Every structure is written in structure tokens, then in C-alpha cells.
Amino acid sequence: MKKAANNQSAEKAISITENMEDAVCCFSPNGQITYANKAYCLLIKKISRRPRQTKFILHLLEKYKNKFSEKTGELSLNKPSFTMVQDIEDGKGSPRRMEWLIKGVFTGRGKLIEYCAAGHDRTSGKKIIKKDKLDFENRFRTLFDSANDTILIMDRDKFVDFNKKTMEMFGCTRKQLLTRPPSSFWPEYQPDGRKTRDVAIEKIRAVLRGETRSYELRHCRFDGSLFDTEVSLNFFIDQGKKYLMAIIRDITERKHAEEIIRQLAYHDTLTGLPNRRLFIDRLEASIALAKRNRQKVALMMLDLDNFKEINDSYGHLAGDFLLKAVADRLYLTLRKSDTIGRMGGDEFMIIISFETMHRESVSAIANKIMKAFDEPVQCERRKIKVTPSIGIAIYPDHGDNTDILNKRADAAMYRAKKLGRNRYFIYDDVEQQEQQRKGDI
């Protein structure tokens, strides 16, 4: 829907420009025309023997070429436009006077990329000039109000002008906007924890240095509800005074779509838990933090006993219900600071961090998890009893990276299964048993 609205707005703007009496032309720095409306084409046809000229008229005429080149060379972000008068004769020999407004289009770093020119016929005297100016302002207001994005013009901490979309976006009237400062539509903090005022000041200073670029900023509506936006900030000078202009786009739908994509990329679709990719990232971060603070991290690998038989007996729907119930029990049993992930199938993994960790504290958590499986899972009209086998490896005692810890937690978990299931094993227990077995042999 938004794309359609944008297309309609663009078509409306082109339609207005095409039907203007003023000659409008856009051209590259070397004078090559990129766009010309009907009025410009008719003007060229009247005054030139070559009506299909591909360069801007002042760029070609010897009488004006040097002066035009000199003035365009003086353009900058601080002085983006100039006017130039052209005396011409139409095909009938009648003198005419055109006044051109030439405006440079710059990047945020001040690089000139294009010119836009608007030519007004000044032949008929001051009354016509005044009427033309009024018509031009009316056309500008039509373009301004038909824009699909919010456009704001600000003088320090007050609104000077804004389009209709602004009132729609912020959910208030024109009077309410004019009597409130722009900062009243900011929440105190942004999602990254920074103060909104600090972010705004940083961006305004960057714009004044010529570093214009778009950025994301959370705003609040008149009723206090929050929404995400993309802001493009710039400034212009009118009669020696600087004004800020902001073009604001509501990106709530885009952010929601990005969150859905992120959720699908990093979370298990059945349980909502972190998937292998996100879990490994968090494990690496936990190990790095533990290394810096000289702490320990426990990695637990949990596998459901006889899950295949349960799936075969009760069906895959019951199996999926059981996996979600296991995820819920783990979530309610562990702390919010712990990370639970589903690796696939009936395999879950858990990260537990402690400032000081002893064997007893790891065992206490493992026993707490085992106890959470005492009660069977109610699945429709039947109760399904499920038990876990858990293998545990500890950083740095049993390994100093994710690969080694993962392999040793896996070895401990398979030892738990081999010795009867429904139990946990810590990796050093596995080592001791292996040594005893070799000693017995």
C-alpha cells in the first residue's frame, strides 16, 4: 500500500511540474539535460534553431556561458542557488526576458551531483511577476502537502512549517504542533539506552558540518505511543537565517518485518528458544566474559530419553507438544540470566554462569532440572512421562573454547544414557570412570 501511495505522490508531482507555465530543467554538472518539462521544451523551440538541444540553454549560449560557469562554480552547501537573467528574442523578433533560478543539488559531504533550473518569464511587468510568484508558492505547497513522508521545518526548538502528513503521523492538530517544541515528541531514551536529546544534538551538529545522512530515531505521538522512524536531516539558509528541515518516515512496519526475520534466523520456530546459531554466539560471549572476570561457565547438554518411541507411539503432534512443554519447564526452572537453546530434535543445551562455581552448585542446578521432570506432561487426555539425560562440561576445567566444551558435554551426556538414563554426569566423572574401566581391564 505504501509503495502505491509513493508512486501516486511521485506521479502527482510530475503532473504538476509538467503543467507549470515556468520552464523547469534538471541537468548534470557538464550541462547534459536529465529532465525538462513541456514549458522548457517550448521555450527552446521558440528561441533556438536546434530545438532538440541536449544541454542547458545557458550552458550553450556564448553570451552567457562564461558568467554561468563562474556562478555555478561558486555554489556550495551554504550557497546552493543563484539567479541569472537572460534576454532573448523569440522567432518573431519580440524581445523577452527570462529570469532563471539555478539550484545545486549536493550530497551530505558537499559534492555537487546535479542542477535544477526554473525559468520565469519577466517580460510582462511587476504584476505578472507577483502573480507568478504566488502561483509558484501555491504549486510548492501542493507538492509539499502531497508528499507521503512527514516534512518539518524548524527554527531552533519550534516548528516553522510542516505538511499534512506531519499531523497524521503525530496524531495532533496544526495548533497543537505549533504550540509544542519538537522535543516534546521524543521519548527520553532511545532503544540503545542513549538519551534522545543527546542523539538529536549529535545529528544536528553533523548536519551543520555538512555530514547529512539518514538515521533511525524513535518518536512518540501526541498520545504518548512510541513508533520508529527514519530521519533525513538537512539545513537551508533563508534571508541569512539557518533553518533545519527534517524528512521523517514511519518505519514501524519495516522494523516489525526485520524482527520477524531476525526471530526466524536466530530462534527455533517450534519452541521460540535460541537455535544453534544464536546459542553458540551466546556461549562464546559467556566464555569471553568469564575469561575476563576469571569466572566459570557450565555447559549442559540435555537429551530426552526414548523420545523416538514417544513420537512413534503418540504421533508427531504429541511429540511437538512435549518439546514445547519441556522448553517451558526449563524456562521456569532456570534463572533469566541463563540461556536455553534447542539444537534440533529432542536436544537442548543450557549455559549457566556463576561468579564462583563449585561442583556442588552445578550438581544443585542439575538436580533441580531433574526434579522438574518428575511430573508427567499432560497432552490432551493422556499423561506422558518423559525423563532427561544430562551431560555437563565446565569452562575452563574441561575446555577453553566452544568446540571442546560441546564435545565433552556430549560425551558426559552419552555416559548418562549408557548407565541407565534419567541422570546427569559431569565430564570429570566420565574421565574417572574411563580410567577405572581401563584399570579393571
Secondary structure, DSSP 8 states (H G I E B T S, - for coil): -HHHHHHHHHHHHHHHHHT-SSEEEEE-TT-BEEEE-HHHHHHHHHH-S-TT--B-HHHH-HHHHHHHHHHHHT--SSS-EEEEEEEEE-TTS-EEEEEEEEEEEE-TTS-EEEEEEEEEE-TT-HHHHHHHHHHHHHHHHHHHHH-SSEEEEEETTEEEEE-HHHHHHHT--HHHHHTS-GGGGS-SB-TTS-BHHHHHHHHHHHHHTT---EEEEEEE-TTS-EEEEEEEEEEEEETTEEEEEEEEEE-HHHHHHHHHHHHHHHB-TTT--B-HHHHHHHHHHHHHHHHHHT-EEEEEEEEETTHHHHHHHH-HHHHHHHHHHHHHHHHHHS-TTSEEEEEETTEEEEEEEESS--HHHHHHHHHHHHHHTSS-EEETTEEE---EEEEEEEETTS-SSHHHHHHHHHHHHHHHHHTTSSEEEEHHHHHHHHHHHHHH-
